[in-house]
C-alpha cells in the first residue's frame, strides 16, 4: 500500500465553555491514502464535522486543537497563519452542507471563483475568466458564461452546491473535505452531486473525506469508512466489509436501526438510550451504557483502537470494541 | 380492511405570491404557487398510507389541508361520511379530535413554557374527554403508552432529547383519542439510532389503538418499512399509488423509477455511476405544461408536453399511475 498523504495523530479538539469542558474530538488517529474516498460517519455530536474543521484549523475559540495533522510531510497545526492560508483553499479545499451560508450572497459567483483563482494560481485577466467558465462547466452548470454574473440566490440548491464545488476545485486541490455536502438536498439532486464528486475525484486525482450521517451515502460513495462515536473513532474498515460484518457494537446497532428491504412493518432493532453528554462521558467505552455486549471490562478502561485485520483480509480493519469476536459470532446484521 | 375512511377528491391548493406594484402596472397576471393540483386519494381504515416526494411536491401541504390547518381552494375531503372542507367552529374542533397531526420539529410545535403535564391536560380538558379528577391518571397512562418516565409530567420540553420530545408530540396527539394520525416527517429530525425507537413506537401504538396513519416523509426506506400502501407525489400531483412492495419492486411511473434509483442503497456492491435522473425540479410558480415530469423524463414523447395524464387504475392489484406511456403500451 502507498504512503498516506494525510495522517491525524492523536487529534484532540476541546471547547472550554461556561457549561464545562467539551471534548468534541478525542484522540483521533486516522490515515488517508492518495485517490481514496474515506467516509466519516456518525450521528449528530459525534465529532465528525469538528474533526474535518480541525484539519484545516477552522475551529474558532473557545475551541482548541492539539495533536498532529501530517500533510505531505508538514504538521498543519504548527504552520503560521500565512502558510496555513496557502494550504487552506489551495492544496486542501472544503465544501459545506449549506451552500447558501457558505457562499457570499452579495458577490456574483464568477467573482467568488475569481477570488480563489487569484489567491492560488498565477492566472489573471481573460485567462482567469476563461478558467472560471471552465470550472462552472466542469461541475455541470448550464450556460456557464452567462451565469458568471449571477448571485447565489439566483441558483437552486443543487446548483449552488455545484458552484461551491467549482470554487473548491479552483486551486486544483489534492484533498477535498466534504462536510455533509448533500444533506440539504433532495434525493435525485443528492444522487447527481455525489456522482459528480466521484467523477471529479477520478479526473482530478484528488482524495476525498466525506462526512455524512447517511449510511446509504457511505455505501454508495466511499471505499473506506471510519465510524465515530462521542468524539472517538470506534471502527475503520473497507466499506464492503463494514456493511457485511461490522466489528463494533455501535456500528452493528447503527446498521440494525436502518430499515432494510423486505422487512416491512416489523419492529426495528434500535439502540436503546441516547448519545452521551460530551461534558460527562461514561468511563471506559463511551458506548457501553447502550451496548448489549458490554461487560465490566468495557467500563474499566477505555478500549484502544486495535488492528484486527487477519492474514486472510489484507485490508486494514480497526476496532475499539473488546467484544469484536463475540460480535462476529453472534451479531448478524438483521437485513 | 378495505373500508375507506378518508376520501380526497380533486383537492387543489394555491398560495398567492405577493403582487408588486410594478407587476400590477404592467398588467402582468398575478402569480401563484400551485401547491396541490387535483389530488385524489383514498385512505382505508387501519392502514398506513405513506406519502413520499421531494421538497416542494406538496406532501406537507396535503397533510395540512387534511387537518384543515389550510383551507382548501377546491375539491372535497370526506372523512367517514363527513364533508370536512366546509367545517367550522365546534364541528371542526370535533373533527380535529378524530384526526390528529404530529409535526416534524417537536421544538417548535410544543409550547416551551408549558410542562408536559400542562400540555396534555389542556388537550384533554378542551375536548372534555375526562372529568378533571380523572385527568392525572390519564396523563400517567399516556406517558406510559409512549414510553416516557412518569416524572416527565412536571418537566419542560427543553429538558428532553429530540427523540423524547417527539414522544411528547405523539402523546399530545393521542391524548384526544384520535382515530387517524397524520405524521409529517415524524422522525426526519432524529438520529438514525433514535429514529428506530420512534418507528417501533408508532408500529406498537397503531396495533394497540387501531389507528389509521398517514405517514408523510421523504425517506424512502422508512416509508417502505412502515406503509401498507404508498403514494408518490411530484409537483403537487400524485403520480403513482400502489401497495408498498409492488411500488418498490416494480415502480411503474418514470419518476418513481428515478426516485428509487437515486435513493442510496445500503449495499456497497451495488453502485452505479450514472445519474438516476437529469435536471432539477421545475418551479411550482411556473409548472410545465402537460405531465409535470416530462422535462426530466427520459421516455417523454409528444403527448406528454401537451396533455396532463390522469391518475388511472393500472392492473388488477389496485395500482394507480398517471403516465401516458402506460396508455400507449397497455
HADDOCK unambig.tbl for C-alpha pairs under 7 A between the chains (distance, minus, plus):
assign (segid A and resid 43 and name CA) (segid B and resid 191 and name CA) 5.93 0.50 0.50
assign (segid A and resid 44 and name CA) (segid B and resid 191 and name CA) 6.86 0.50 0.50
assign (segid A and resid 186 and name CA) (segid B and resid 54 and name CA) 5.75 0.50 0.50
assign (segid A and resid 186 and name CA) (segid B and resid 55 and name CA) 6.65 0.50 0.50
assign (segid A and resid 187 and name CA) (segid B and resid 262 and name CA) 6.05 0.50 0.50
assign (segid A and resid 187 and name CA) (segid B and resid 263 and name CA) 5.96 0.50 0.50
assign (segid A and resid 188 and name CA) (segid B and resid 259 and name CA) 6.25 0.50 0.50
assign (segid A and resid 188 and name CA) (segid B and resid 262 and name CA) 5.23 0.50 0.50
assign (segid A and resid 188 and name CA) (segid B and resid 276 and name CA) 6.86 0.50 0.50
assign (segid A and resid 188 and name CA) (segid B and resid 277 and name CA) 6.59 0.50 0.50
assign (segid A and resid 191 and name CA) (segid B and resid 262 and name CA) 5.39 0.50 0.50
assign (segid A and resid 191 and name CA) (segid B and resid 275 and name CA) 6.34 0.50 0.50
assign (segid A and resid 191 and name CA) (segid B and resid 276 and name CA) 7.00 0.50 0.50
assign (segid A and resid 192 and name CA) (segid B and resid 275 and name CA) 5.51 0.50 0.50
assign (segid A and resid 195 and name CA) (segid B and resid 273 and name CA) 6.28 0.50 0.50
assign (segid A and resid 195 and name CA) (segid B and resid 275 and name CA) 6.63 0.50 0.50
assign (segid A and resid 215 and name CA) (segid B and resid 266 and name CA) 6.57 0.50 0.50
assign (segid A and resid 216 and name CA) (segid B and resid 264 and name CA) 4.69 0.50 0.50
assign (segid A and resid 216 and name CA) (segid B and resid 265 and name CA) 5.11 0.50 0.50
assign (segid A and resid 216 and name CA) (segid B and resid 266 and name CA) 4.66 0.50 0.50
assign (segid A and resid 217 and name CA) (segid B and resid 264 and name CA) 5.61 0.50 0.50
assign (segid A and resid 219 and name CA) (segid B and resid 265 and name CA) 6.88 0.50 0.50
assign (segid A and resid 219 and name CA) (segid B and resid 266 and name CA) 5.48 0.50 0.50
assign (segid A and resid 219 and name CA) (segid B and resid 267 and name CA) 5.91 0.50 0.50
assign (segid A and resid 219 and name CA) (segid B and resid 268 and name CA) 4.42 0.50 0.50
assign (segid A and resid 220 and name CA) (segid B and resid 264 and name CA) 6.15 0.50 0.50
assign (segid A and resid 220 and name CA) (segid B and resid 265 and name CA) 6.76 0.50 0.50
assign (segid A and resid 220 and name CA) (segid B and resid 268 and name CA) 5.59 0.50 0.50
assign (segid A and resid 220 and name CA) (segid B and resid 271 and name CA) 5.62 0.50 0.50
assign (segid A and resid 239 and name CA) (segid B and resid 268 and name CA) 6.61 0.50 0.50
assign (segid A and resid 240 and name CA) (segid B and resid 268 and name CA) 5.53 0.50 0.50
assign (segid A and resid 240 and name CA) (segid B and resid 269 and name CA) 6.89 0.50 0.50
assign (segid A and resid 254 and name CA) (segid B and resid 192 and name CA) 6.92 0.50 0.50
assign (segid A and resid 254 and name CA) (segid B and resid 193 and name CA) 5.93 0.50 0.50
assign (segid A and resid 257 and name CA) (segid B and resid 192 and name CA) 6.41 0.50 0.50
assign (segid A and resid 257 and name CA) (segid B and resid 193 and name CA) 5.53 0.50 0.50
assign (segid A and resid 257 and name CA) (segid B and resid 196 and name CA) 5.32 0.50 0.50
assign (segid A and resid 258 and name CA) (segid B and resid 192 and name CA) 6.88 0.50 0.50
assign (segid A and resid 259 and name CA) (segid B and resid 221 and name CA) 6.09 0.50 0.50
assign (segid A and resid 259 and name CA) (segid B and resid 222 and name CA) 6.38 0.50 0.50
assign (segid A and resid 259 and name CA) (segid B and resid 225 and name CA) 6.17 0.50 0.50
assign (segid A and resid 260 and name CA) (segid B and resid 221 and name CA) 6.91 0.50 0.50
assign (segid A and resid 263 and name CA) (segid B and resid 225 and name CA) 6.39 0.50 0.50
assign (segid A and resid 264 and name CA) (segid B and resid 224 and name CA) 6.59 0.50 0.50
assign (segid A and resid 264 and name CA) (segid B and resid 225 and name CA) 4.33 0.50 0.50
assign (segid A and resid 264 and name CA) (segid B and resid 226 and name CA) 6.27 0.50 0.50
assign (segid A and resid 265 and name CA) (segid B and resid 225 and name CA) 5.37 0.50 0.50
assign (segid A and resid 265 and name CA) (segid B and resid 226 and name CA) 5.07 0.50 0.50
assign (segid A and resid 267 and name CA) (segid B and resid 200 and name CA) 5.30 0.50 0.50
assign (segid A and resid 268 and name CA) (segid B and resid 196 and name CA) 5.87 0.50 0.50
assign (segid A and resid 268 and name CA) (segid B and resid 200 and name CA) 6.28 0.50 0.50
assign (segid A and resid 269 and name CA) (segid B and resid 196 and name CA) 6.86 0.50 0.50
assign (segid A and resid 270 and name CA) (segid B and resid 193 and name CA) 5.66 0.50 0.50
assign (segid A and resid 270 and name CA) (segid B and resid 194 and name CA) 6.82 0.50 0.50
assign (segid A and resid 270 and name CA) (segid B and resid 196 and name CA) 4.97 0.50 0.50
assign (segid A and resid 270 and name CA) (segid B and resid 197 and name CA) 5.42 0.50 0.50
assign (segid A and resid 271 and name CA) (segid B and resid 193 and name CA) 5.41 0.50 0.50
